[in-house]
Amino acid sequence: MNENEQKIKDFEKRLKNDRMYRTFTNLQVRQEQVSGENGQEQQEMIVEGQAVTFEKETVLFKCGDTEYKEIIDRNAFSEADMSDVIFNYNHGGKVVARTRNKTLELYIDSNGLNMKARLDGTEEGRKLYEEIKGGYIDRMSFSFTIKEESYNQEKHLWRVLKVDKLYDVSAVDIPAYDTTSISARNSRFAVAEREQKALDKAELLKDRSKKLLLKTY
């Protein structure tokens, strides 16, 4: 088992069945100059990005030749519990920022949900900052539960109407944490499987009908 396969295996152990995981690739770093208690200038290590983009179709996974997609409604976070959200690494590393102590800020604009994390408060945070700055880690993922959603079977499209709770925003390192294989193993993947089975059954019946017609002639 290689390193990436082990990371996936470890991550799967931490997954909760009711949580969704979504990944984005716009993680950025910068430094801010602030005045310390002794009057000297200090540098804050800031990581920021857009964790959620509203009204944008995202392909969650493919089942056969069919793409199953999702849109997050622009009002999805209007009633969400974001009282204590953490920032960590791969949804399981040590907490390096959180909303409760104001080292993690979350704010909503017309485009989506944005985050800003200050990472200079811990040794792990400073190390993570340097890894993001160096381009070793460039993805961001968030985990949440859904309160209300709708599904368009014709378009194979879910619309997240209400998020119940936002748990964490995490820096993640490998493509396997994208919105494909891991986060698809939930009720949504079951919906896709049922649809594909129904489609296969319909095609089988259609094929049998053709054969019966040929026999009749």
SEKE-632102 format. One record per atom (N, C-alpha, C): residue in one letter; atom name; x, y, z. Coordinates in pm, whole numbers, always signed. Atoms other than C-alpha are relative to their C-alpha. Example, Ala and Ser with C-alpha at 12.3 -4.5 7.8 and 13.67 -1.06 7.14 Angstrom:
2
ATOM resn name   east  north     up
ATOM    A    N    +89   -119     +0
ATOM    A   CA  +1230   -450   +780
ATOM    A    C    +90   +120     +0
ATOM    S    N    -82   -119     -6
ATOM    S   CA  +1367   -106   +714
ATOM    S    C    -77   +109    +73
END
This chain:
217
ATOM resn name   east  north     up
ATOM    M    N    +85   -120     +0
ATOM    M   CA     +0     +0     +0
ATOM    M    C    +88   +125     +0
ATOM    N    N    -82   -120     +5
ATOM    N   CA   +151   +334   -104
ATOM    N    C    -53   +107    +97
ATOM    E    N    +33   -104    -98
ATOM    E   CA   +134   +658    +96
ATOM    E    C   -139    +58    -22
ATOM    N    N   +131    -57    +30
ATOM    N   CA   -171   +801    -82
ATOM    N    C   -112    -96    +35
ATOM    E    N   +101   +101    -33
ATOM    E   CA   -366   +475    -45
ATOM    E    C    -20     -8   +151
ATOM    Q    N    +11     +4   -146
ATOM    Q   CA   -288   +475   +328
ATOM    Q    C    -74   +122    +52
ATOM    K    N    +70   -123    -40
ATOM    K   CA   -408   +836   +360
ATOM    K    C   -149    -14    -23
ATOM    I    N   +141    +20    +31
ATOM    I   CA   -734   +745   +190
ATOM    I    C    -63    -94   +101
ATOM    K    N    +52    +98    -95
ATOM    K   CA   -780   +445   +418
ATOM    K    C    -20    +64   +137
ATOM    D    N    +11    -67   -131
ATOM    D   CA   -712   +654   +730
ATOM    D    C   -114   +100     +0
ATOM    F    N   +106   -101     +9
ATOM    F   CA   -948   +926   +609
ATOM    F    C   -137    -66     +4
ATOM    E    N   +129    +70     +3
ATOM    E   CA  -1229   +679   +541
ATOM    E    C    -42    -43   +141
ATOM    K    N    +32    +41   -136
ATOM    K   CA  -1208   +562   +902
ATOM    K    C    -63   +114    +80
ATOM    R    N    +50   -115    -74
ATOM    R   CA  -1286   +915  +1018
ATOM    R    C   -132    +52    -54
ATOM    L    N   +122    -52    +59
ATOM    L   CA  -1582   +973   +790
ATOM    L    C   -123    -37    +82
ATOM    K    N   +129    +25    -61
ATOM    K   CA  -1926  +1005   +944
ATOM    K    C   -102    -16   -112
ATOM    N    N    +92    +30   +109
ATOM    N   CA  -2211   +864   +735
ATOM    N    C    -87   +118    -40
ATOM    D    N    +91   -110    +31
ATOM    D   CA  -2417  +1181   +758
ATOM    D    C    +72   +126    -47
ATOM    R    N    -74   -119    +40
ATOM    R   CA  -2139  +1423   +665
ATOM    R    C    +35     -5   -149
ATOM    M    N    -42    -17   +139
ATOM    M   CA  -2065  +1554   +317
ATOM    M    C   +137    +67     +0
ATOM    Y    N   -132    -60    +14
ATOM    Y   CA  -1716  +1650   +202
ATOM    Y    C    +14    +56   -141
ATOM    R    N    -17    -64   +130
ATOM    R   CA  -1645  +1896    -79
ATOM    R    C   +136    +70     -4
ATOM    T    N   -136    -51    +13
ATOM    T   CA  -1307  +2011   -211
ATOM    T    C     +9   +110   -105
ATOM    F    N    -24   -110    +92
ATOM    F   CA  -1195  +2334   -378
ATOM    F    C   +151    +27     -8
ATOM    T    N   -143    -13    +27
ATOM    T   CA   -858  +2446   -516
ATOM    T    C    +49   +145     +0
ATOM    N    N    -39   -141     +4
ATOM    N   CA   -827  +2816   -437
ATOM    N    C    +60    +45   +134
ATOM    L    N    -62    -31   -128
ATOM    L   CA   -628  +2807   -111
ATOM    L    C   +120    +93    -23
ATOM    Q    N   -106    -99    +18
ATOM    Q   CA   -399  +3113    -82
ATOM    Q    C    +56    +43   +135
ATOM    V    N    -63    -47   -123
ATOM    V   CA   -156  +3255   +174
ATOM    V    C    +45   +145    -18
ATOM    R    N    -58   -134     -2
ATOM    R   CA    -43  +3604   +271
ATOM    R    C    +38    +32   +143
ATOM    Q    N    -39    -44   -133
ATOM    Q   CA   +110  +3787   +565
ATOM    Q    C    -53   +140    +27
ATOM    E    N    +49   -132    -41
ATOM    E   CA    -29  +4082   +759
ATOM    E    C    +88    +53   +113
ATOM    Q    N    -77    -64   -105
ATOM    Q   CA   +168  +4326   +969
ATOM    Q    C    -93    +56   +107
ATOM    V    N    +81    -50   -110
ATOM    V   CA    +18  +4395  +1312
ATOM    V    C    +93    +44   +113
ATOM    S    N    -77    -46   -116
ATOM    S   CA   +137  +4569  +1628
ATOM    S    C    -21    -94   +118
ATOM    G    N     +8    +88   -115
ATOM    G   CA   +219  +4340  +1920
ATOM    G    C    -20    +78   +128
ATOM    E    N    +23    -64   -130
ATOM    E   CA   +170  +4409  +2290
ATOM    E    C   +114    +93    +38
ATOM    N    N   -116    -84    -33
ATOM    N   CA   +521  +4554  +2315
ATOM    N    C    +23   +112   -101
ATOM    G    N    -10   -106    +99
ATOM    G   CA   +459  +4788  +2023
ATOM    G    C    +79    -36   -124
ATOM    Q    N    -78    +43   +115
ATOM    Q   CA   +679  +4593  +1783
ATOM    Q    C    -91    -63   -105
ATOM    E    N    +77    +56   +110
ATOM    E   CA   +553  +4487  +1443
ATOM    E    C    +15   -153     -3
ATOM    Q    N     +0   +146    +12
ATOM    Q   CA   +455  +4120  +1408
ATOM    Q    C    -69    -39   -130
ATOM    Q    N    +61    +49   +124
ATOM    Q   CA   +361  +3914  +1107
ATOM    Q    C    -98   -113    +31
ATOM    E    N   +100   +105    -12
ATOM    E   CA    +42  +3712  +1101
ATOM    E    C     -1    -84   -127
ATOM    M    N     +4    +91   +114
ATOM    M   CA    +34  +3404   +878
ATOM    M    C   -146    -29    -34
ATOM    I    N   +140     +7    +37
ATOM    I   CA   -297  +3417   +692
ATOM    I    C    -20    -96   -119
ATOM    V    N    +45    +86   +109
ATOM    V   CA   -459  +3147   +479
ATOM    V    C   -145    +35    -28
ATOM    E    N   +137    -37    +31
ATOM    E   CA   -775  +3235   +293
ATOM    E    C    -42    -56   -136
ATOM    G    N    +53    +50   +126
ATOM    G   CA  -1000  +3126    +11
ATOM    G    C   -151    -10     +7
ATOM    Q    N   +145    +19     +6
ATOM    Q   CA  -1355  +3059   -100
ATOM    Q    C    -28   -149    +19
ATOM    A    N    +25   +140    -32
ATOM    A   CA  -1469  +2735    +62
ATOM    A    C   -119    -55    -76
ATOM    V    N   +122    +44    +69
ATOM    V   CA  -1807  +2721   -114
ATOM    V    C    -35   +105   -105
ATOM    T    N    +47    -89   +106
ATOM    T   CA  -1919  +2869   -447
ATOM    T    C   -147    -27    -25
ATOM    F    N   +144    +15    +18
ATOM    F   CA  -2292  +2931   -480
ATOM    F    C    -37    -11   -149
ATOM    E    N    +64     +7   +131
ATOM    E   CA  -2503  +2841   -785
ATOM    E    C    +94    -46   -111
ATOM    K    N    -93    +54    +99
ATOM    K   CA  -2224  +2653   -961
ATOM    K    C    -11   -152     -1
ATOM    E    N    +11   +146    +10
ATOM    E   CA  -2272  +2300  -1090
ATOM    E    C   +135    -66    +23
ATOM    T    N   -120    +78    -28
ATOM    T   CA  -2016  +2056   -952
ATOM    T    C    -29   -146    -24
ATOM    V    N    +17   +143    +23
ATOM    V   CA  -1977  +1700  -1075
ATOM    V    C    +49    -74   +124
ATOM    L    N    -36    +76   -119
ATOM    L   CA  -1985  +1477   -767
ATOM    L    C    +67   -131    -36
ATOM    F    N    -54   +127    +42
ATOM    F   CA  -1922  +1147   -941
ATOM    F    C    -68    -43   -130
ATOM    K    N    +60    +59   +119
ATOM    K   CA  -1996   +940  -1250
ATOM    K    C    -42   -143    +32
ATOM    C    N    +48   +136    -14
ATOM    C   CA  -2202   +624  -1256
ATOM    C    C    -34    -47   -141
ATOM    G    N    +13    +33   +141
ATOM    G   CA  -2168   +454  -1592
ATOM    G    C    +43   +121    -82
ATOM    D    N    -30   -119    +81
ATOM    D   CA  -2177   +735  -1848
ATOM    D    C    -71   +125    +52
ATOM    T    N    +80   -111    -52
ATOM    T   CA  -2396   +959  -1631
ATOM    T    C    +75    +78   +107
ATOM    E    N    -59    -87   -101
ATOM    E   CA  -2260  +1255  -1437
ATOM    E    C   -107    +43   +100
ATOM    Y    N    +89    -45   -107
ATOM    Y   CA  -2426  +1328  -1103
ATOM    Y    C    +59   +127    +61
ATOM    K    N    -51   -132    -34
ATOM    K   CA  -2399  +1692  -1005
ATOM    K    C    -72    +60   +121
ATOM    E    N    +55    -69   -117
ATOM    E   CA  -2472  +1934   -724
ATOM    E    C    +13   +150    -18
ATOM    I    N     -6   -145    -11
ATOM    I   CA  -2552  +2301   -679
ATOM    I    C    -28    +38   +145
ATOM    I    N    +26    -50   -135
ATOM    I   CA  -2528  +2479   -346
ATOM    I    C    -72   +134    -12
ATOM    D    N    +85   -118    +10
ATOM    D   CA  -2806  +2735   -318
ATOM    D    C    +65   +119    +72
ATOM    R    N    -62   -118    -59
ATOM    R   CA  -2701  +3092   -239
ATOM    R    C    -52    +29   +141
ATOM    N    N    +53    -19   -136
ATOM    N   CA  -2919  +3079    +75
ATOM    N    C    +23   -122    +90
ATOM    A    N    -17   +127    -70
ATOM    A   CA  -2794  +2739   +190
ATOM    A    C    +54    +17   +142
ATOM    F    N    -62    -17   -132
ATOM    F   CA  -2601  +2876   +490
ATOM    F    C    -73   +101    +88
ATOM    S    N    +73   -104    -74
ATOM    S   CA  -2865  +3122   +609
ATOM    S    C    -40    -45   +140
ATOM    E    N    +40    +52   -131
ATOM    E   CA  -2964  +2895   +899
ATOM    E    C   +101   -101    +55
ATOM    A    N    -98   +102    -39
ATOM    A   CA  -2649  +2684   +932
ATOM    A    C    +66    +33   +134
ATOM    D    N    -74    -14   -125
ATOM    D   CA  -2480  +2626  +1266
ATOM    D    C   +148    +10    -33
ATOM    M    N   -143    -22    +22
ATOM    M   CA  -2132  +2776  +1228
ATOM    M    C    +63    +60   +125
ATOM    S    N    -42    -58   -127
ATOM    S   CA  -2080  +2854  +1596
ATOM    S    C   +139    -42    +42
ATOM    D    N   -134    +46    -38
ATOM    D   CA  -1763  +2647  +1637
ATOM    D    C    +56    -86   -112
ATOM    V    N    -59    +67   +115
ATOM    V   CA  -1588  +2559  +1311
ATOM    V    C   +151     +2    +16
ATOM    I    N   -144     +8    -15
ATOM    I   CA  -1227  +2443  +1305
ATOM    I    C    +68     -5   -137
ATOM    F    N    -85    +16   +118
ATOM    F   CA   -947  +2458  +1049
ATOM    F    C   +111    -96    +37
ATOM    N    N   -103    +98    -28
ATOM    N   CA   -716  +2157  +1035
ATOM    N    C    +53    -59   -129
ATOM    Y    N    -63    +63   +116
ATOM    Y   CA   -536  +1919   +800
ATOM    Y    C    -65   -135    -26
ATOM    N    N    +63   +127    +41
ATOM    N   CA   -714  +1639   +610
ATOM    N    C   -112    -46    +93
ATOM    H    N   +115    +28    -87
ATOM    H   CA  -1014  +1660   +844
ATOM    H    C    +36    -83   +123
ATOM    G    N    -36    +83   -116
ATOM    G   CA   -817  +1492  +1120
ATOM    G    C   +124    +45    +73
ATOM    G    N   -120    -48    -66
ATOM    G   CA   -501  +1682  +1204
ATOM    G    C    -35    +89   +119
ATOM    K    N    +21    -87   -115
ATOM    K   CA   -454  +1903  +1508
ATOM    K    C    -61   +132    -43
ATOM    V    N    +66   -127    +30
ATOM    V   CA   -670  +2215  +1517
ATOM    V    C   +104   +112     -2
ATOM    V    N    -95   -110    +11
ATOM    V   CA   -469  +2516  +1396
ATOM    V    C    -70   +136     -3
ATOM    A    N    +79   -124     -8
ATOM    A   CA   -751  +2776  +1388
ATOM    A    C   -145    -41    +24
ATOM    R    N   +142    +29    -22
ATOM    R   CA  -1114  +2797  +1495
ATOM    R    C    -78   +128    +22
ATOM    T    N    +83   -120    -13
ATOM    T   CA  -1403  +3039  +1501
ATOM    T    C    -15    +42   +146
ATOM    R    N    +27    -31   -140
ATOM    R   CA  -1443  +3017  +1878
ATOM    R    C   +104    +93    +61
ATOM    N    N   -101    -92    -53
ATOM    N   CA  -1112  +3190  +1947
ATOM    N    C    +38   +108   -102
ATOM    K    N     -9   -107    +99
ATOM    K   CA  -1149  +3415  +1641
ATOM    K    C   +127     -7    -86
ATOM    T    N   -111    +17    +93
ATOM    T   CA   -845  +3275  +1456
ATOM    T    C    -49    -52   -135
ATOM    L    N    +64    +39   +126
ATOM    L   CA  -1084  +3147  +1188
ATOM    L    C   -124    +86    -18
ATOM    E    N   +116    -83    +34
ATOM    E   CA  -1332  +3382  +1021
ATOM    E    C    -71    -58   -121
ATOM    L    N    +82    +44   +112
ATOM    L   CA  -1616  +3276   +793
ATOM    L    C    -95   +113    -36
ATOM    Y    N    +92   -106    +41
ATOM    Y   CA  -1814  +3525   +588
ATOM    Y    C    -58    -33   -137
ATOM    I    N    +74    +31   +122
ATOM    I   CA  -2068  +3504   +309
ATOM    I    C    -14   +126    -85
ATOM    D    N    +28   -109    +94
ATOM    D   CA  -2082  +3725     +1
ATOM    D    C    -89    -54   -111
ATOM    S    N    +91    +41   +106
ATOM    S   CA  -2279  +3706   -323
ATOM    S    C    +49   -124    -76
ATOM    N    N    -57   +112    +75
ATOM    N   CA  -2044  +3441   -464
ATOM    N    C     +7   -130    +80
ATOM    G    N    -12   +123    -77
ATOM    G   CA  -2011  +3199   -175
ATOM    G    C    +42    +21   +144
ATOM    L    N    -49     -1   -137
ATOM    L   CA  -1876  +3112   +169
ATOM    L    C   +152    +10     -2
ATOM    N    N   -144    -25     -1
ATOM    N   CA  -1527  +3247   +235
ATOM    N    C    +58    -23   +139
ATOM    M    N    -66    +22   -128
ATOM    M   CA  -1274  +3170   +505
ATOM    M    C   +135    +73     +5
ATOM    K    N   -130    -62    -26
ATOM    K   CA   -972  +3341   +659
ATOM    K    C    +50    -58   +132
ATOM    A    N    -55    +65   -120
ATOM    A   CA   -750  +3154   +906
ATOM    A    C   +137    +57    +32
ATOM    R    N   -132    -44    -46
ATOM    R   CA   -458  +3282  +1112
ATOM    R    C    +72   -122    +58
ATOM    L    N    -66   +125    -35
ATOM    L   CA   -203  +3002  +1149
ATOM    L    C   +128    +16    +82
ATOM    D    N   -127    -18    -71
ATOM    D   CA    +88  +3156  +1341
ATOM    D    C     -9    -28   +149
ATOM    G    N    +17    +23   -144
ATOM    G   CA    -55  +3062  +1682
ATOM    G    C    +53   -132    +51
ATOM    T    N    -50   +132    -41
ATOM    T   CA    +71  +2702  +1685
ATOM    T    C   +114    -43    -91
ATOM    E    N   -110    +53    +81
ATOM    E   CA   +377  +2516  +1562
ATOM    E    C    -53    -74   -122
ATOM    E    N    +61    +74   +111
ATOM    E   CA   +156  +2290  +1349
ATOM    E    C    -57    +96   -104
ATOM    G    N    +56    -99    +91
ATOM    G   CA    -17  +2595  +1201
ATOM    G    C   +107    +67    -84
ATOM    R    N   -109    -64    +74
ATOM    R   CA   +311  +2762  +1107
ATOM    R    C    +58    -94   -105
ATOM    K    N    -51    +99    +95
ATOM    K   CA   +431  +2442   +943
ATOM    K    C    -97    -16   -118
ATOM    L    N   +100    +13   +105
ATOM    L   CA   +104  +2407   +751
ATOM    L    C     +1   +121    -92
ATOM    Y    N     -7   -123    +79
ATOM    Y   CA   +130  +2768   +636
ATOM    Y    C   +114     -8   -101
ATOM    E    N   -116     +8    +88
ATOM    E   CA   +477  +2708   +492
ATOM    E    C    -22   -104   -111
ATOM    E    N    +27   +103   +101
ATOM    E   CA   +358  +2392   +314
ATOM    E    C    -99    +51   -105
ATOM    I    N    +93    -60    +95
ATOM    I   CA    +69  +2582   +157
ATOM    I    C    +71   +105    -84
ATOM    K    N    -76   -105    +70
ATOM    K   CA   +298  +2871    +68
ATOM    K    C    +93    -61   -105
ATOM    G    N    -92    +66    +91
ATOM    G   CA   +541  +2629    -96
ATOM    G    C    -66    -78   -111
ATOM    G    N    +72    +70   +105
ATOM    G   CA   +268  +2474   -310
ATOM    G    C    -15   -149    +21
ATOM    Y    N    +14   +143    -29
ATOM    Y   CA   +281  +2132   -144
ATOM    Y    C   -145    -37    +29
ATOM    I    N   +143    +18    -29
ATOM    I   CA    -81  +2171    -30
ATOM    I    C    -73   +117    -62
ATOM    D    N    +68   -110    +68
ATOM    D   CA   -320  +2369   -247
ATOM    D    C   -151    -18     -8
ATOM    R    N   +144    +27     +5
ATOM    R   CA   -667  +2229   -183
ATOM    R    C    -63    +24   +137
ATOM    M    N    +75    -26   -122
ATOM    M   CA   -933  +2309    +71
ATOM    M    C   -130    -79     -5
ATOM    S    N   +122    +80     -6
ATOM    S   CA  -1222  +2089   +183
ATOM    S    C    -80    +40   +123
ATOM    F    N    +83    -27   -118
ATOM    F   CA  -1516  +2143   +415
ATOM    F    C    -97   -114    +20
ATOM    S    N    +94   +107    -31
ATOM    S   CA  -1744  +1898   +591
ATOM    S    C   -125    +60    +64
ATOM    F    N   +126    -59    -43
ATOM    F   CA  -2111  +1961   +662
ATOM    F    C   -110   -105     -5
ATOM    T    N   +119    +83    +10
ATOM    T   CA  -2451  +1804   +709
ATOM    T    C   -111    +82    -65
ATOM    I    N   +106    -66    +76
ATOM    I   CA  -2758  +1881   +500
ATOM    I    C   -133     -9    +75
ATOM    K    N   +132     -8    -64
ATOM    K   CA  -3091  +1992   +645
ATOM    K    C   -111    -18   -103
ATOM    E    N   +103     +6   +104
ATOM    E   CA  -3285  +2025   +319
ATOM    E    C    +65     +5   -138
ATOM    E    N    -50     +0   +137
ATOM    E   CA  -3219  +1945    -47
ATOM    E    C   -109    -48    -95
ATOM    S    N    +91    +49   +102
ATOM    S   CA  -3398  +1869   -372
ATOM    S    C    +81    -75   -105
ATOM    Y    N    -70    +78   +102
ATOM    Y   CA  -3317  +1633   -658
ATOM    Y    C    -79     +2   -130
ATOM    N    N    +58     +0   +134
ATOM    N   CA  -3388  +1670  -1030
ATOM    N    C    +48   -127    -69
ATOM    Q    N    -40   +129    +56
ATOM    Q   CA  -3389  +1315  -1166
ATOM    Q    C    +37    +10   -147
ATOM    E    N    -27    -15   +143
ATOM    E   CA  -3395  +1427  -1528
ATOM    E    C   +141    +53    -25
ATOM    K    N   -132    -60    +16
ATOM    K   CA  -3079  +1636  -1485
ATOM    K    C   +106    -68    +88
ATOM    H    N    -92    +66    -94
ATOM    H   CA  -2925  +1408  -1217
ATOM    H    C    +73   +106    +84
ATOM    L    N    -55   -117    -67
ATOM    L   CA  -2876  +1721  -1011
ATOM    L    C    -63    +21   +138
ATOM    W    N    +46    -35   -135
ATOM    W   CA  -2900  +1783   -635
ATOM    W    C    +19   +150    +22
ATOM    R    N    -15   -139    -44
ATOM    R   CA  -2959  +2133   -498
ATOM    R    C     -4     +1   +152
ATOM    V    N     -6    -12   -145
ATOM    V   CA  -2849  +2189   -140
ATOM    V    C    -70   +129    +39
ATOM    L    N    +81   -116    -36
ATOM    L   CA  -3116  +2422     -1
ATOM    L    C    +36    +56   +137
ATOM    K    N    -33    -42   -136
ATOM    K   CA  -3022  +2429   +368
ATOM    K    C   +111    -89    +57
ATOM    V    N   -104    +72    -73
ATOM    V   CA  -2698  +2330   +541
ATOM    V    C    -36     +2   +147
ATOM    D    N    +33     +9   -141
ATOM    D   CA  -2758  +2208   +894
ATOM    D    C   +115    +47    +87
ATOM    K    N   -116    -37    -81
ATOM    K   CA  -2408  +2235  +1042
ATOM    K    C   +127     -9    -82
ATOM    L    N   -133     +2    +59
ATOM    L   CA  -2061  +2324   +916
ATOM    L    C    +98    -41   +110
ATOM    Y    N    -88    +56   -104
ATOM    Y   CA  -1801  +2118  +1105
ATOM    Y    C   +142    +54    -10
ATOM    D    N   -138    -45    +12
ATOM    D   CA  -1462  +2210   +966
ATOM    D    C    +32    +41   -143
ATOM    V    N    -61    -34   +127
ATOM    V   CA  -1264  +2365   +686
ATOM    V    C   +143    -50    +11
ATOM    S    N   -130    +64    -11
ATOM    S   CA   -946  +2170   +611
ATOM    S    C    +85    +22   -123
ATOM    A    N    -96     +5   +109
ATOM    A   CA   -635  +2198   +402
ATOM    A    C    +22   -147    -32
ATOM    V    N    -16   +140    +40
ATOM    V   CA   -607  +1874   +203
ATOM    V    C   +103     -9   -112
ATOM    D    N   -118     +7    +83
ATOM    D   CA   -327  +1738     -6
ATOM    D    C     -8    -84   -126
ATOM    I    N     -3    +88   +115
ATOM    I   CA   -425  +1472   -260
ATOM    I    C   -134     +0    -72
ATOM    P    N   +124     -5    +77
ATOM    P   CA   -684  +1452   -540
ATOM    P    C   -107    -96    +49
ATOM    A    N    +99    +97    -48
ATOM    A   CA   -852  +1154   -372
ATOM    A    C    -97    +63    +99
ATOM    Y    N    +92    -68    -91
ATOM    Y   CA  -1008  +1404   -132
ATOM    Y    C    -98    +88    -76
ATOM    D    N    +96    -73    +82
ATOM    D   CA  -1200  +1558   -423
ATOM    D    C   -141    -54    +23
ATOM    T    N   +141    +35    -18
ATOM    T   CA  -1575  +1526   -456
ATOM    T    C    -39   -126    -76
ATOM    T    N    +30   +122    +75
ATOM    T   CA  -1553  +1183   -620
ATOM    T    C    -14   -119    +93
ATOM    S    N    +17   +133    -59
ATOM    S   CA  -1485   +844   -467
ATOM    S    C    -41     -1   +146
ATOM    I    N    +25    +13   -144
ATOM    I   CA  -1483   +907    -92
ATOM    I    C   -135    +59    +40
ATOM    S    N   +122    -66    -47
ATOM    S   CA  -1763  +1160    -38
ATOM    S    C   -124    -51    -71
ATOM    A    N   +116    +52    +72
ATOM    A   CA  -1986   +981   -288
ATOM    A    C    -58   -124    +64
ATOM    R    N    +49   +124    -61
ATOM    R   CA  -2024   +676    -66
ATOM    R    C   -103    +30   +108
ATOM    N    N   +109    -32    -92
ATOM    N   CA  -2349   +786    +90
ATOM    N    C   -131    -22    -73
ATOM    S    N   +132    +22    +59
ATOM    S   CA  -2719   +801     +7
ATOM    S    C     -7    +47   -144
ATOM    R    N     +3    -50   +137
ATOM    R   CA  -2650   +996   -311
ATOM    R    C    +52   -105    -98
ATOM    F    N    -52   +106    +87
ATOM    F   CA  -2441   +718   -457
ATOM    F    C   -102   -112    -13
ATOM    A    N   +105   +102     +5
ATOM    A   CA  -2722   +478   -368
ATOM    A    C   -108    +39   -100
ATOM    V    N    +98    -49    +97
ATOM    V   CA  -2963   +695   -570
ATOM    V    C    +50    -26   -142
ATOM    A    N    -57    +22   +133
ATOM    A   CA  -2730   +678   -870
ATOM    A    C     -1   -147    -37
ATOM    E    N     -1   +143    +27
ATOM    E   CA  -2697   +302   -839
ATOM    E    C   -141    -50    -34
ATOM    R    N   +139    +41    +29
ATOM    R   CA  -3077   +259   -829
ATOM    R    C    -41    +46   -139
ATOM    E    N    +36    -51   +132
ATOM    E   CA  -3118   +477  -1136
ATOM    E    C    +69    -80   -110
ATOM    Q    N    -72    +76   +101
ATOM    Q   CA  -2850   +287  -1325
ATOM    Q    C    -56   -142    -15
ATOM    K    N    +61   +133     +6
ATOM    K   CA  -3008    -47  -1234
ATOM    K    C   -133     +4    -75
ATOM    A    N   +127    -15    +69
ATOM    A   CA  -3346    +78  -1352
ATOM    A    C    +23    +20   -150
ATOM    L    N    -33    -24   +141
ATOM    L   CA  -3186   +199  -1676
ATOM    L    C    +43   -130    -68
ATOM    D    N    -46   +128    +56
ATOM    D   CA  -3013   -135  -1729
ATOM    D    C   -117    -96    -21
ATOM    K    N   +116    +87    +11
ATOM    K   CA  -3340   -317  -1664
ATOM    K    C    -88    +40   -118
ATOM    A    N    +80    -49   +112
ATOM    A   CA  -3524    -97  -1913
ATOM    A    C    +64    -38   -133
ATOM    E    N    -71    +37   +123
ATOM    E   CA  -3257   -161  -2176
ATOM    E    C    -12   -150    -26
ATOM    L    N    +14   +144    +14
ATOM    L   CA  -3280   -535  -2109
ATOM    L    C   -139    -37    -51
ATOM    L    N   +137    +26    +45
ATOM    L   CA  -3658   -534  -2149
ATOM    L    C    -20    +44   -144
ATOM    K    N     +9    -49   +137
ATOM    K   CA  -3625   -330  -2466
ATOM    K    C    +64    -99    -96
ATOM    D    N    -70    +97    +84
ATOM    D   CA  -3376   -579  -2604
ATOM    D    C    -80   -128    -16
ATOM    R    N    +83   +121     +6
ATOM    R   CA  -3602   -873  -2516
ATOM    R    C   -121    +21    -90
ATOM    S    N   +116    -31    +84
ATOM    S   CA  -3897   -702  -2685
ATOM    S    C    +38     -7   -147
ATOM    K    N    -46     +5   +138
ATOM    K   CA  -3695   -663  -3003
ATOM    K    C    +17   -144    -47
ATOM    K    N    -21   +140    +35
ATOM    K   CA  -3602  -1031  -2997
ATOM    K    C   -133    -72    -21
ATOM    L    N   +132    +62    +13
ATOM    L   CA  -3967  -1132  -2948
ATOM    L    C    -65    +42   -132
ATOM    L    N    +54    -46   +126
ATOM    L   CA  -4069   -919  -3246
ATOM    L    C    +65    -70   -117
ATOM    L    N    -70    +70   +106
ATOM    L   CA  -3804  -1081  -3459
ATOM    L    C    -47   -145    -14
ATOM    K    N    +49   +138     +0
ATOM    K   CA  -3927  -1428  -3356
ATOM    K    C   -141     -6    -62
ATOM    T    N   +137     -3    +54
ATOM    T   CA  -4285  -1328  -3446
ATOM    T    C     +1     +4   -151
ATOM    Y    N     -9     -6   +145
ATOM    Y   CA  -4180  -1241  -3795
ATOM    Y    C    +72   -121    -57
END
